[in-house]
Amino acid sequence: AQVMAFAIEEINRDPSLLPNITLGYHFYDNCMQLAVAFRAAMALISGTGSTFSDLGCTGQPPVLGIVGDPGSTHSIAISRVLGLFRVPLVSYYATCSCLSNKREYPSFFRTIPSDVFQVKAMIQILQRHHWTWVGLVVSDDEYGLYGSRAFHEEMSHFGCIAFHEILPRDNSRVEVHRIVTTILSSTAQVIVVFSSTPYVLPFVDELMVQQVTERQWIASEAWSTTSDFQTRHLLSILGGTLGIAVRQGEIPGLHEFLLRLRPDLRPENNMVSVFWEETFGCRFQHKGAGNDSQTCTGQEDLAIGNSRYNDVSYLRGAYNVYKAVYALAHALHNLLSCEQEKGPFVENTCAELHTLQPWQLLYYLERVNFTTHYGDRVSFDENGDALAIYDVLNWQAAPDGTIQAVTVGTYDGAIPGTDKLTLDSNRIIWNFASNTPPRSVCSEPCPPGTRRTTRKGEPVCCFDCLPCADGEISNTTDSSECYRCPPDFWSNEAQDSCEPKPVEFLSFEEPLGVCLTLTSLLGVCVCLAVLSVFARHRSTPVVRANNSELSFLLLLALALCFLCAVLFIGQPQQWTCQLRHVVFGLAFALCISCILVKTIVVVMAFRATLPDNNVMKWFGAAQQRSTVVVFTAVQASICVVWLTTAPPKPYKNTHYQNSRIIWECTMGSVVGFGCVLGYIGLLAAVCFLLAFLARKLPDNFNEAKFITFSMLIFCAVWITFVPAYVSSPGKYTVAVEIFAILASSFGLLVAIFVPKCYIILLHPEKNTKKAMMR
């Protein structure tokens, strides 16, 4: 009340603001009761229709605006009625977000921010410390209920509310005890108390009874600066509390004005005498001072001692009163500065001082914009709300053992961007043994490599962390899902990053590749050795009797078969994929063609011994060579068609084993590869059939018997190759194919040529024409 009187006197002395206009005021006490506050408001607006003459200020001066009420509940009721008369009501402490509704409260303004902004400030404090699991305690009035609604909405974007309790209107000890028990049983370490002071008092008493410590309290502005809680015995309970407080301001000259107060200067103000008696512990003579009480003289010095009255270092609500009075004054000043025919009303008219109505002032109040002596800008948005700016307080131990509220940060709604909180964490004292911020989460954040999965029937903040599946990663903390790696990448062991998949193929460097290469070269060497033996003994009966020319060609074809196995080793390239299958098909076709022709020669040689049979003269050396060329040419034609239509090519196989890339050669055309194998199989089957039929022909050295055995080995190897090839994983598929090539080649080499070499080298006495013809 004194701040309001000071502001009006200061305005009346200011020649630049409302010159030649004197402002007056009435004080009404709401007595903390809605009925009294409502009656006071009705008394103020009862003269709104009054006018006075400009010749003499007769009649009752008009009431153009009201400063108050401080409570949200009272302001809601009063504003509904004042809105009908369009009388401006500027509250300095009503924060309910519901009052921002201009359709219901068209004439309501306030110099304190709406609770919506206070909730935003609280949320940013929670976000700054990663407190996602908090409890909420509110008062059972418009301030607490609307505040909780806004808090629920904002918190849903960031975290979860562990419990939501409402402090009872009747301060029921049973209900308060239940609420405190809920707090003790909850895992939430941070509790937001959004309540007016009367509701908090019994709640704090119960906290003391149950010794609730190790909790971080977040106080709303309604009780964050209340001295009732800043006592020595509450330090262990409420120490470290973080509170939102109305912006603190400075009013120059107010201290001196307060000290000029005297009871005799305001005899009509009964509040002054009551205040005087309470402050100095005396009683005025006319009130019947007893013998044991001191008599008040009215000349006592207010400057002696420190009292809450003359302490102007923490002006918060009072500072808002100062801004409210100046807002009305600036609105009135702007109204009176209107130029005729440029006004905002009908036909561009301006308001007249002597016929001024409150609704006309309301227009200018909506557009007021000025800066206080403290440097704070005052204006109202489209909802009648002031600029949101708060102080963040931390309750710390004072030197005398009590609690003092220390400013550790600010929340300024005018700061661009989403982060409007400025907080000095080094100045915050935490009421925990470690003096560090508490952890208040339902579940610890999921580390990279895992994903969150909610628990059935629990809030989203309560979750389990499941490892990402193979081939998936999460590289951020608390990820809600895992992401699949690109095709050529795979998750690492921690599953927090994608790494290039290891490439797998049968390499020359690994033991298996080395063994197969050496075996292949060994086969070539054996072929060359046998070839040299046959070349050296080419004139002997054993070599001559077995068609030496076809034998030499067969040994070269077998050497080519051994060499083609090497093409299957190493990383597949475009040329190696095509060459390996072509060489494989042609080499084995040439090899089997030579054996088939040898078999035909054996059969026809014995047929030629029959009377009147000259078949051999039609199947001489030239015909034998031509037959081999024709049989091989057929295979070459198949290979040409295969290569021109759908040739083999290198392929990264990631389907068989997801964690690695298997380099392999695709067949291109399965039909083409089948034709190549089928043709070789056809030649082998015909060869086997002829050799089998001629196996018992009378001869001392029956070639057909060895060919039959070699074809039996060849067919057995390639028949077992098919299931082994299909079931072998990765690079072992190629190894099986190489093994089949080497096994069948060695089978042909051993079955056909070892018996001959045995006779040539170890039993030369059998290598005679006589022995052969016997």
WOMOCOR-V188337 format. One record per residue. RES is the residue in three letters. SS is DSSP state (H for helix, E for strand, - for the rest). PHI is phi in whole degrees, -180 to 180 (NA if undefined). D_CENTER is the distance of its C-alpha to the mean C-alpha in whole Angstrom. Layout:
BEGIN
((RES	SS	PHI	D_CENTER) (RES	SS	PHI	D_CENTER))
END
This chain:
BEGIN
((ALA	-	NA	52) (GLN	H	-66	54) (VAL	H	-65	51) (MET	H	-64	52) (ALA	H	-63	55) (PHE	H	-63	55) (ALA	H	-64	52) (ILE	H	-68	55) (GLU	H	-64	58) (GLU	H	-65	56) (ILE	H	-68	55) (ASN	H	-64	59) (ARG	H	-87	60) (ASP	-	-84	58) (PRO	-	-71	60) (SER	-	-89	57) (LEU	-	-117	55) (LEU	-	54	57) (PRO	-	-64	61) (ASN	-	67	64) (ILE	-	-121	61) (THR	-	-112	61) (LEU	-	-92	59) (GLY	-	-126	59) (TYR	-	-158	58) (HIS	-	-123	58) (PHE	-	-105	56) (TYR	-	-133	55) (ASP	-	-100	54) (ASN	-	-81	52) (CYS	-	55	52) (MET	-	60	49) (GLN	-	-128	50) (LEU	H	-64	49) (ALA	H	-62	53) (VAL	H	-67	54) (ALA	H	-62	51) (PHE	H	-67	52) (ARG	H	-65	56) (ALA	H	-64	55) (ALA	H	-65	53) (MET	H	-65	56) (ALA	H	-66	59) (LEU	H	-71	57) (ILE	H	-92	57) (SER	-	-66	60) (GLY	-	-109	62) (THR	-	-69	59) (GLY	-	-89	62) (SER	-	-71	64) (THR	-	-130	66) (PHE	-	-142	68) (SER	-	-79	71) (ASP	-	-81	70) (LEU	-	-80	74) (GLY	-	-156	73) (CYS	-	-76	70) (THR	-	-99	71) (GLY	-	85	69) (GLN	-	-81	66) (PRO	-	-62	63) (PRO	-	-72	60) (VAL	-	-92	57) (LEU	-	-98	55) (GLY	E	-165	51) (ILE	E	-125	50) (VAL	E	-102	48) (GLY	-	134	46) (ASP	-	-80	46) (PRO	-	-72	43) (GLY	-	-93	42) (SER	H	-67	39) (THR	H	-62	42) (HIS	H	-66	45) (SER	H	-64	43) (ILE	H	-63	42) (ALA	H	-67	46) (ILE	H	-67	47) (SER	H	-67	45) (ARG	H	-62	46) (VAL	H	-80	50) (LEU	H	-64	50) (GLY	H	-64	48) (LEU	H	-66	51) (PHE	H	-97	53) (ARG	-	55	50) (VAL	-	-92	51) (PRO	E	-65	48) (LEU	E	-122	46) (VAL	E	-111	44) (SER	E	-87	43) (TYR	-	-109	42) (TYR	-	-151	40) (ALA	-	-85	39) (THR	-	-113	35) (CYS	-	-57	34) (SER	H	-66	32) (CYS	H	-64	34) (LEU	H	-74	37) (SER	H	-81	35) (ASN	-	-78	36) (LYS	-	-72	39) (ARG	-	-71	40) (GLU	-	-89	41) (TYR	-	-130	42) (PRO	-	-69	43) (SER	-	-110	45) (PHE	E	-96	42) (PHE	E	-134	41) (ARG	E	-156	39) (THR	-	-99	39) (ILE	-	-110	36) (PRO	-	-65	33) (SER	-	-67	32) (ASP	H	-62	30) (VAL	H	-59	27) (PHE	H	-74	26) (GLN	H	-63	27) (VAL	H	-64	24) (LYS	H	-61	22) (ALA	H	-65	23) (MET	H	-61	23) (ILE	H	-61	19) (GLN	H	-69	18) (ILE	H	-66	20) (LEU	H	-63	18) (GLN	H	-65	15) (ARG	H	-61	17) (HIS	-	-106	17) (HIS	-	59	14) (TRP	-	-92	17) (THR	-	-103	15) (TRP	E	-131	18) (VAL	E	-129	21) (GLY	E	-98	24) (LEU	E	-133	26) (VAL	E	-124	30) (VAL	E	-130	32) (SER	E	-88	35) (ASP	-	-88	37) (ASP	-	-149	38) (GLU	H	-61	36) (TYR	H	-60	35) (GLY	H	-76	33) (LEU	H	-71	32) (TYR	H	-69	31) (GLY	H	-64	29) (SER	H	-67	27) (ARG	H	-63	26) (ALA	H	-65	25) (PHE	H	-67	23) (HIS	H	-60	22) (GLU	H	-65	20) (GLU	H	-71	18) (MET	H	-70	17) (SER	-	-65	16) (HIS	-	-86	13) (PHE	-	-129	12) (GLY	-	-153	13) (CYS	E	-136	17) (ILE	E	-102	20) (ALA	E	-69	22) (PHE	E	-153	25) (HIS	E	-133	27) (GLU	E	-119	31) (ILE	E	-115	34) (LEU	E	-69	36) (PRO	-	-71	40) (ARG	-	-66	42) (ASP	-	-89	45) (ASN	-	55	43) (SER	-	-60	44) (ARG	H	-64	44) (VAL	H	-65	43) (GLU	H	-68	40) (VAL	H	-64	39) (HIS	H	-62	40) (ARG	H	-64	37) (ILE	H	-63	35) (VAL	H	-66	35) (THR	H	-62	35) (THR	H	-62	32) (ILE	H	-63	30) (LEU	H	-65	32) (SER	H	-84	30) (SER	-	-83	27) (THR	-	-85	24) (ALA	-	-71	23) (GLN	-	-94	24) (VAL	E	-118	24) (ILE	E	-126	26) (VAL	E	-94	26) (VAL	E	-113	30) (PHE	E	-105	30) (SER	-	-155	34) (SER	-	-81	37) (THR	H	-59	39) (PRO	H	-57	42) (TYR	H	-75	39) (VAL	H	-78	38) (LEU	H	-56	41) (PRO	H	-66	42) (PHE	H	-65	38) (VAL	H	-68	39) (ASP	H	-60	42) (GLU	H	-69	41) (LEU	H	-60	38) (MET	H	-68	41) (VAL	H	-63	43) (GLN	-	-92	40) (GLN	-	50	39) (VAL	-	-83	35) (THR	-	-117	34) (GLU	-	55	31) (ARG	-	-130	29) (GLN	E	-99	27) (TRP	E	-98	28) (ILE	E	-115	27) (ALA	E	-101	30) (SER	-	-77	31) (GLU	-	-65	33) (ALA	-	-66	36) (TRP	-	-133	36) (SER	-	-71	35) (THR	-	-114	38) (THR	-	-72	40) (SER	H	-73	43) (ASP	H	-61	44) (PHE	H	-97	41) (GLN	-	-94	41) (THR	-	-112	44) (ARG	H	-64	44) (HIS	H	-75	44) (LEU	H	-97	41) (LEU	H	-62	39) (SER	H	-71	38) (ILE	H	-93	36) (LEU	H	-106	35) (GLY	-	-61	35) (GLY	-	86	31) (THR	-	-59	31) (LEU	E	-103	28) (GLY	E	-125	30) (ILE	E	-95	30) (ALA	E	-130	33) (VAL	E	-61	35) (ARG	-	-54	35) (GLN	-	-81	38) (GLY	E	-130	41) (GLU	-	-126	45) (ILE	-	-120	48) (PRO	-	-61	51) (GLY	-	88	54) (LEU	H	-68	53) (HIS	H	-60	54) (GLU	H	-65	57) (PHE	H	-64	57) (LEU	H	-65	56) (LEU	H	-73	59) (ARG	-	-84	62) (LEU	-	-67	61) (ARG	-	-141	65) (PRO	H	-62	66) (ASP	H	-76	69) (LEU	H	-80	67) (ARG	H	-130	65) (PRO	-	-66	68) (GLU	-	-79	66) (ASN	-	-97	63) (ASN	H	-70	63) (MET	H	-67	60) (VAL	H	-66	61) (SER	H	-66	64) (VAL	H	-63	61) (PHE	H	-62	59) (TRP	H	-63	62) (GLU	H	-65	63) (GLU	H	-68	60) (THR	H	-73	59) (PHE	H	-104	63) (GLY	-	65	64) (CYS	E	-133	67) (ARG	E	-139	68) (PHE	-	-74	70) (GLN	H	-62	74) (HIS	H	-72	74) (LYS	H	-98	71) (GLY	-	78	74) (ALA	-	-68	73) (GLY	-	-79	74) (ASN	-	-68	76) (ASP	-	-90	73) (SER	-	-115	71) (GLN	E	-82	71) (THR	E	-89	72) (CYS	-	-79	70) (THR	-	-97	71) (GLY	-	86	69) (GLN	-	-109	69) (GLU	-	-60	66) (ASP	-	-96	64) (LEU	-	-71	60) (ALA	-	-76	60) (ILE	-	-77	61) (GLY	-	80	58) (ASN	-	-105	54) (SER	-	-131	53) (ARG	-	-66	50) (TYR	-	-70	52) (ASN	-	-95	53) (ASP	-	-89	50) (VAL	-	-106	48) (SER	-	-81	45) (TYR	-	-129	43) (LEU	E	-89	43) (ARG	-	-121	40) (GLY	H	-62	42) (ALA	H	-65	45) (TYR	H	-66	43) (ASN	H	-68	42) (VAL	H	-62	45) (TYR	H	-58	47) (LYS	H	-69	44) (ALA	H	-65	45) (VAL	H	-64	49) (TYR	H	-67	48) (ALA	H	-64	46) (LEU	H	-65	49) (ALA	H	-67	51) (HIS	H	-66	50) (ALA	H	-63	49) (LEU	H	-66	53) (HIS	H	-63	54) (ASN	H	-65	52) (LEU	H	-63	54) (LEU	H	-75	57) (SER	-	-90	56) (CYS	-	-66	56) (GLU	-	-93	58) (GLN	-	-60	61) (GLU	-	68	60) (LYS	-	-127	56) (GLY	-	-79	55) (PRO	-	-91	52) (PHE	-	-99	54) (VAL	H	-57	57) (GLU	H	55	58) (ASN	H	59	57) (THR	-	-89	59) (CYS	-	-110	58) (ALA	-	-78	58) (GLU	-	-99	61) (LEU	H	-59	62) (HIS	H	-83	64) (THR	H	-124	63) (LEU	-	-67	59) (GLN	-	-115	57) (PRO	H	-57	54) (TRP	H	-64	52) (GLN	H	-71	53) (LEU	H	-67	51) (LEU	H	-59	48) (TYR	H	-60	48) (TYR	H	-77	48) (LEU	H	-66	46) (GLU	-	-64	43) (ARG	-	-111	43) (VAL	-	-68	44) (ASN	E	-159	42) (PHE	E	-151	44) (THR	E	-122	43) (THR	-	-76	44) (HIS	-	-63	46) (TYR	-	-83	43) (GLY	-	96	41) (ASP	-	-92	39) (ARG	E	-84	39) (VAL	E	-117	40) (SER	E	-161	39) (PHE	E	-124	38) (ASP	-	-84	35) (GLU	-	-65	36) (ASN	-	-99	35) (GLY	-	81	38) (ASP	-	-93	35) (ALA	E	-81	35) (LEU	-	-62	33) (ALA	-	-81	30) (ILE	E	-146	31) (TYR	E	-130	31) (ASP	E	-101	31) (VAL	E	-103	29) (LEU	E	-107	32) (ASN	E	-130	32) (TRP	E	-81	34) (GLN	E	-124	36) (ALA	E	-74	40) (ALA	-	-84	42) (PRO	-	-57	45) (ASP	-	-87	47) (GLY	-	91	45) (THR	-	-86	44) (ILE	E	-106	40) (GLN	E	-122	40) (ALA	E	-92	37) (VAL	E	-107	36) (THR	E	-74	34) (VAL	E	-119	30) (GLY	E	178	29) (THR	E	-140	29) (TYR	E	-123	26) (ASP	E	-120	28) (GLY	-	-68	27) (ALA	-	-82	29) (ILE	-	-69	26) (PRO	-	-68	24) (GLY	-	94	21) (THR	-	-92	18) (ASP	-	-91	19) (LYS	-	-108	22) (LEU	E	-99	23) (THR	E	-115	25) (LEU	E	-135	25) (ASP	-	-97	27) (SER	H	-65	26) (ASN	H	-69	29) (ARG	H	-93	31) (ILE	-	-82	29) (ILE	-	-103	31) (TRP	-	-98	29) (ASN	-	-88	32) (PHE	-	-130	31) (ALA	-	-59	32) (SER	-	-86	30) (ASN	-	53	30) (THR	-	-128	26) (PRO	-	-60	23) (PRO	-	-74	23) (ARG	-	-99	20) (SER	-	-134	19) (VAL	-	-136	16) (CYS	-	-74	17) (SER	-	-134	15) (GLU	-	-65	14) (PRO	-	-57	11) (CYS	-	-74	10) (PRO	-	-71	11) (PRO	-	-56	10) (GLY	-	99	12) (THR	E	-132	12) (ARG	E	-134	10) (ARG	E	-82	10) (THR	E	-136	13) (THR	E	-70	15) (ARG	-	-91	18) (LYS	-	-63	21) (GLY	-	80	22) (GLU	-	-119	20) (PRO	-	-61	18) (VAL	-	-66	14) (CYS	-	-76	13) (CYS	-	-101	16) (PHE	E	-149	14) (ASP	E	-113	15) (CYS	E	-107	14) (LEU	E	-107	15) (PRO	E	-63	15) (CYS	-	-67	14) (ALA	-	-69	18) (ASP	-	-58	20) (GLY	-	86	19) (GLU	E	-122	15) (ILE	E	-138	13) (SER	-	-139	9) (ASN	-	-106	9) (THR	-	-127	6) (THR	-	-74	7) (ASP	-	64	6) (SER	-	-74	4) (SER	-	-87	6) (GLU	-	-153	8) (CYS	-	-101	10) (TYR	E	-115	11) (ARG	E	-75	15) (CYS	-	-70	17) (PRO	-	-59	20) (PRO	-	-55	23) (ASP	-	-93	25) (PHE	E	-126	22) (TRP	E	-143	21) (SER	E	-69	18) (ASN	-	-78	20) (GLU	-	-65	21) (ALA	-	-78	18) (GLN	-	58	16) (ASP	-	-117	13) (SER	-	-157	15) (CYS	E	-96	18) (GLU	E	-120	21) (PRO	E	-58	24) (LYS	-	-65	26) (PRO	E	-66	29) (VAL	E	-92	32) (GLU	E	-119	35) (PHE	-	-158	38) (LEU	-	-74	42) (SER	-	-101	43) (PHE	-	-71	46) (GLU	-	-84	45) (GLU	-	-83	44) (PRO	H	-56	46) (LEU	H	-63	47) (GLY	H	-64	47) (VAL	H	-64	49) (CYS	H	-62	51) (LEU	H	-67	51) (THR	H	-64	52) (LEU	H	-64	55) (THR	H	-64	56) (SER	H	-63	56) (LEU	H	-66	58) (LEU	H	-61	61) (GLY	H	-61	61) (VAL	H	-63	62) (CYS	H	-63	65) (VAL	H	-63	66) (CYS	H	-61	67) (LEU	H	-66	68) (ALA	H	-66	70) (VAL	H	-64	72) (LEU	H	-61	72) (SER	H	-67	74) (VAL	H	-63	76) (PHE	H	-66	77) (ALA	H	-67	78) (ARG	H	-69	80) (HIS	-	-111	82) (ARG	-	-68	82) (SER	-	-92	86) (THR	-	-80	86) (PRO	H	-61	86) (VAL	H	-64	83) (VAL	H	-71	81) (ARG	H	-67	83) (ALA	H	-67	84) (ASN	-	-108	80) (ASN	-	56	80) (SER	H	-58	79) (GLU	H	-67	77) (LEU	H	-68	75) (SER	H	-65	74) (PHE	H	-62	73) (LEU	H	-66	71) (LEU	H	-66	69) (LEU	H	-65	69) (LEU	H	-66	67) (ALA	H	-65	65) (LEU	H	-65	64) (ALA	H	-61	63) (LEU	H	-66	61) (CYS	H	-63	59) (PHE	H	-64	58) (LEU	H	-70	57) (CYS	H	-65	55) (ALA	H	-63	53) (VAL	H	-66	52) (LEU	-	-64	50) (PHE	-	-82	47) (ILE	-	-99	46) (GLY	-	103	44) (GLN	-	-67	41) (PRO	-	-61	41) (GLN	-	-122	42) (GLN	H	-61	44) (TRP	H	-76	47) (THR	H	-71	47) (CYS	H	-62	46) (GLN	H	-73	49) (LEU	H	-70	51) (ARG	H	-63	51) (HIS	H	-77	51) (VAL	H	-67	54) (VAL	H	-64	56) (PHE	H	-59	55) (GLY	H	-65	57) (LEU	H	-71	60) (ALA	H	-64	60) (PHE	H	-73	61) (ALA	H	-64	62) (LEU	H	-64	65) (CYS	H	-63	65) (ILE	H	-69	66) (SER	H	-62	68) (CYS	H	-62	70) (ILE	H	-67	71) (LEU	H	-63	71) (VAL	H	-64	74) (LYS	H	-60	75) (THR	H	-65	75) (ILE	H	-62	77) (VAL	H	-62	80) (VAL	H	-61	81) (VAL	H	-63	81) (MET	H	-70	83) (ALA	H	-63	85) (PHE	H	-76	86) (ARG	H	-69	87) (ALA	H	-71	89) (THR	-	-77	92) (LEU	-	-74	93) (PRO	-	-61	96) (ASP	-	58	96) (ASN	-	-117	92) (ASN	-	-113	91) (VAL	H	-63	88) (MET	H	-67	87) (LYS	H	-73	88) (TRP	H	-92	86) (PHE	-	-132	83) (GLY	-	-83	84) (ALA	H	-64	81) (ALA	H	-66	80) (GLN	H	-65	79) (GLN	H	-65	77) (ARG	H	-64	75) (SER	H	-64	75) (THR	H	-63	74) (VAL	H	-62	71) (VAL	H	-64	70) (VAL	H	-64	70) (PHE	H	-59	68) (THR	H	-71	65) (ALA	H	-64	65) (VAL	H	-61	64) (GLN	H	-65	61) (ALA	H	-62	61) (SER	H	-64	61) (ILE	H	-61	58) (CYS	H	-66	56) (VAL	H	-63	56) (VAL	H	-62	55) (TRP	H	-63	52) (LEU	H	-69	51) (THR	H	-84	52) (THR	H	-94	50) (ALA	H	-146	47) (PRO	-	-75	47) (PRO	-	-63	45) (LYS	E	-154	42) (PRO	E	-68	39) (TYR	E	-150	36) (LYS	E	-88	33) (ASN	E	-90	33) (THR	-	-113	29) (HIS	-	-87	30) (TYR	-	-69	32) (GLN	-	-138	30) (ASN	-	-64	26) (SER	-	-82	26) (ARG	E	-148	28) (ILE	E	-100	30) (ILE	E	-102	34) (TRP	E	-76	36) (GLU	E	-149	39) (CYS	E	-100	42) (THR	E	-77	41) (MET	-	-72	45) (GLY	-	75	44) (SER	-	-122	47) (VAL	H	-65	47) (VAL	H	-64	51) (GLY	H	-62	52) (PHE	H	-65	51) (GLY	H	-65	52) (CYS	H	-66	56) (VAL	H	-61	56) (LEU	H	-67	56) (GLY	H	-64	58) (TYR	H	-66	60) (ILE	H	-61	61) (GLY	H	-63	61) (LEU	H	-64	64) (LEU	H	-61	66) (ALA	H	-66	65) (ALA	H	-66	66) (VAL	H	-64	69) (CYS	H	-62	70) (PHE	H	-62	70) (LEU	H	-64	72) (LEU	H	-66	75) (ALA	H	-65	74) (PHE	H	-66	74) (LEU	H	-69	78) (ALA	-	-99	79) (ARG	-	-68	79) (LYS	-	-107	82) (LEU	-	-65	84) (PRO	-	-69	87) (ASP	-	-160	86) (ASN	-	-70	86) (PHE	-	-131	83) (ASN	-	-81	81) (GLU	H	-64	78) (ALA	H	-63	77) (LYS	H	-64	76) (PHE	H	-72	74) (ILE	H	-66	72) (THR	H	-59	72) (PHE	H	-65	70) (SER	H	-65	68) (MET	H	-68	67) (LEU	H	-63	66) (ILE	H	-64	64) (PHE	H	-59	62) (CYS	H	-66	61) (ALA	H	-62	60) (VAL	H	-63	58) (TRP	H	-78	56) (ILE	H	-71	56) (THR	H	-74	54) (PHE	H	-64	52) (VAL	H	-59	50) (PRO	H	-66	49) (ALA	H	-65	48) (TYR	H	-67	46) (VAL	H	-69	44) (SER	H	-93	43) (SER	-	-82	42) (PRO	-	-89	38) (GLY	-	55	37) (LYS	H	-69	40) (TYR	H	-72	42) (THR	H	-62	43) (VAL	H	-66	45) (ALA	H	-61	46) (VAL	H	-65	48) (GLU	H	-64	49) (ILE	H	-64	51) (PHE	H	-61	52) (ALA	H	-64	54) (ILE	H	-64	55) (LEU	H	-68	57) (ALA	H	-65	58) (SER	H	-67	60) (SER	H	-67	61) (PHE	H	-63	62) (GLY	H	-61	64) (LEU	H	-66	66) (LEU	H	-64	67) (VAL	H	-70	68) (ALA	H	-66	70) (ILE	H	-93	72) (PHE	H	-105	72) (VAL	H	-63	73) (PRO	H	-59	76) (LYS	H	-68	77) (CYS	H	-66	76) (TYR	H	-61	78) (ILE	H	-70	81) (ILE	H	-63	81) (LEU	H	-93	80) (LEU	H	-104	81) (HIS	-	-132	84) (PRO	H	-65	86) (GLU	H	-67	89) (LYS	H	-88	87) (ASN	-	-89	87) (THR	-	-130	90) (LYS	H	-66	91) (LYS	H	-64	94) (ALA	H	-67	91) (MET	H	-70	89) (MET	H	-86	91) (ARG	-	-69	93))
END
